[in-house]
Amino acid sequence: MRFLKATLLLALLLISAPAPSQVVTVWPAPQGAQVSPITASTTATTGAFSATLTGVANRFTYICGFVVTSAGTTTAATVNVTISGTVSGTMNFAYVFVSSGQGLLGVALPGCITSSAQNTSITVSVPAGGAGTTAALSAWGYTN
């Protein structure tokens, strides 16, 4: 009887605990006098556009996320949004300029991604969306 109660209790605990894939893991940004939050934002119409987190002498640049939004594109188009200047090389994300409604791509990078070297800028680039496009791009991070 004791074994049955113990087994039932263990089963209940396992069922009520979150699976590892459901646990949010976030690394906080470093704290202290050296951390300087930075942002970059731009708007665009029919051409390509970018936002740059500018590098600082003797510091690494980190990108923690970005958001691309658009509306009004005459013909829907899928493009490749890139992040360059990062430690592992260029990062790629697919984005769709929608022909009706609003397109949205929001990417949060838990733990943030560092630049390839000190005093190196990180740039998020979006290719042209086409005729009728109205778009915006914002990126955020910090230097340390």
C-alpha positions, 0 to 999 in steps of 0.5 A: 500500500505504501509503495502504491501511494508513493508511486501515485505521488511521484506520478502526480509530481511528474505530471504537474512539472513543466517539461524542459522545453516549456521552461523559459531560459533568459540570461540577463544582460551584464550589470555594472558601469560598463553596460550601455544600452543602445537602439537603432530604428528606421522607416522606409518606403520602397527601397532596402533599409537597415538599422545599425547598432554602432560599435564602440572602442574597446567594447563588444556590441550585443544585439538582443532583438529586432522587429520588422513591420510593413504594410501596403506592398502591392505584390507579396514578396519573401525576402531574407533579413540579415544580421551582420557583424556577429561572432558566428557570421551573418544570421538569416531570417525569412520575412514576408512583405504582405500585400494586405494587412500588416507584416510582422517579424519580431525576434528576441535573442535570449542571452544576446549575440555578441559582435565578431570583435571589439569596436564592431557594429552589428547591422540588421538589413532588410531588402526592398519590399517593392511598390507601395511598401511602408516599413519600419525596423527597430533593433536593440542591444548594448555595448560592454 
